[in-house]
Every structure is written in structure tokens, then in C-alpha cells.
């Protein structure tokens, strides 16, 4: 998905009549994607990225059809489908859930499927490196993840995120809730292997997962992960404050704390850390939407 590199390599692949040359070009694209550094992450126009992602994702899937066992392509698909689902469909779902139950039901089904598609691509890549992992993860999650190693952490994160967000969108589905131990095992293993990965993203995702589980989140554990994520990100991830506000402040019906964390998210200068500018813009968009609904989300004056 790196603009020029992807375009040139794709043209070479499509123009070639030799299968081996086409396969070589596709694999080179996969290698490039696996290295990360997408220009999407630093973009300043959320709507532009929303419009571009579907084409990029279908292009990646067409490349996977040609090279189904390329880990870089599978990683890009896992990251891409999970990100697109959250940036685009999840936001539509949350808005529709307020006033249009039929539309919300359809969007919930769609976003769950897309999240799971991202999860499946991630599991496929992990399975290539660790045969039998999928079956073992279903049977005994905590034991299954012991085979995973530090280089697997980025893939673990997106694989777990796809399933975790699918569960969050399916709180009325018992079969999905039953898969929470799989997500927890993957996330705990990633934290064990590299707790500082991606400036605290693993700690932040733990907070998101806590809100997806039935019952009230463990406030003490959430607070601990928040502190770790805050220190590792130097307080520059708006999504961290939004996640805490939704996972802790709303269940506790603490309006003052909710408002404080949302305002912290909105106060972040998105141009200060350009490598996560898009992430911060998306989080601030959600923060503004949540703040506008505070009277519906939190009753009373606490």
C-alpha cells in the first residue's frame, strides 16, 4: 500500500506473462507491505483514507489469491480490514444505533464479518509459522500461545484486535463472547513478549477488551494498563483517553472524569506526532461525538 512502490510492482506483475515473474513481483509487494510505514497512518484527511482503503484491501486480496502463503500480504490484510472496519463501518454503526435499529442491525453484521476477516487473515499467517495453532487456541488458549515469539507480536496484535472488536460488536452473541479467552491469551502473550510494542498499543487494547467483556471492567487493572500506555506513548495517543473514558468513566457514570479524559484527547496536537496523525484524528472525531452525547451516556451530575 505504499503508493508508487505498489503501483509499479503491480504493473510489472500484471504485464508479465511468466507465472514465476508475476509471483516474484507479488512477493516483493508483500515484503514491502510487511515492513510497515504506510502513508495512510500520517495522512491528515480521514475521509480520503476511508475512500482509498476498500480499493487497497481488494487489491491485497487479489495478490493473496496469487500468493496465498505470503506472510506480508496476510499481515497487510489483517491490519487493513481491522483498521477499515473501525475507521468506517464502526462509526456508522454507533451513529445508527441511536435512532435506526434496522440499519444498526445490518451494520453490526457487516462490521463483525469484516473484523473477523481481518482476524482470519492474521490467524492464517500465524498458522503458517506455527502449524496447528488455530485448533489449539480453541481448545486451550493459554497453552497454545506459548509457541508465539517476539517477532510475531505485530501479527498477534492485529489478529487479536480483529477478533476482540468483532466480539465488542456482538455483545448479544454467546458464541462470540465465548471466544474472549482466545483474545485474552493472544494479548497476554504479546504483552509478555514485548510490553512496550508500538508505544503502548498492547496496553491500550487491553482497556478496549475490558469494555467488551460482560460485567463492569476491572477498574484497577484498567488503570494500571492506562498508566503503562500513557508513559510509553508520552501521552500523545488520543485514542487512549477515549478508550479510558468509554471503558471506565461511562460504566462508573462519572461525568467529570469522562469530560476530563475526552478533553485531553481533543487537546492533543495531531501534527506533533505525524506518524500516528490519522489515528489521533479518528480518535478525536469519536471524542467529539461522545462529548455531544454525554447527557445520554451519563445520567445525573456525578
KAKA-V691103 format. One line per field, one symbol per residue. ss: DSSP state (2 for helix, 1 for strand, 0 for the rest). phi: phi as a letter, one per 30 degrees, with the letter a starting at -180 (. if undefined). psi: psi as a letter, one per 30 degrees, with the letter a starting at -180 (. if undefined). A space follows every 50 residues. Layout:
# KAKA-V691103
ss->???
phi->???
psi->???
This chain:
# KAKA-V691103
ss->00222222222222200022222222222222220000222200022222 22222222222222220000222222222222222222222222222220 22222222222222222222222222222000222222202222222002 22222222222222222200000222200222222222222222002222 22222222222200000022222222222222200002222222222220 00002222222222222000000222222222222222222202222000 00
phi->.cgdedddddddddddcdeddddddddddedddddiiddedcdcbdddde ddeeddddddddddddbdcddddddddddddddddddcdeddddddddbb ddddddddddddddeddddddddddddddbeidedddddbedddddddbe ddeedeeddddedddddddbdccdddddceeddddddddddddadcehhj dddddedddeddddidddddddddddddddddchiccddddddddddcdd edhcdddeddddddddddddddbddbddedddddddddddddcedddbci cd
psi->giceeeeeeeeeeefkfkeeeeeeeeeeeeeeeffahkfefglgjeeeee feeeeeeeeeeeeeeeifgjeeeeeeeeeeeeeeeeedeeeeeeeefefj eeeeeeeeeeeeeeeeeeeeeeeeeeeefikfeeeeeeeieeeefffkle ffeeeeeeeeeeeeeeefghfgjeeeefgefeeeeeeeeeeeeifgkhhg eeeeeeeeeeffkklkljeeeeeeeeeeeeeefgggjefeeeeeeeeeee efhjeeeeeeeeeeeffkjffeiffgeeeeeeeeeeeeeeefgefeejka g.
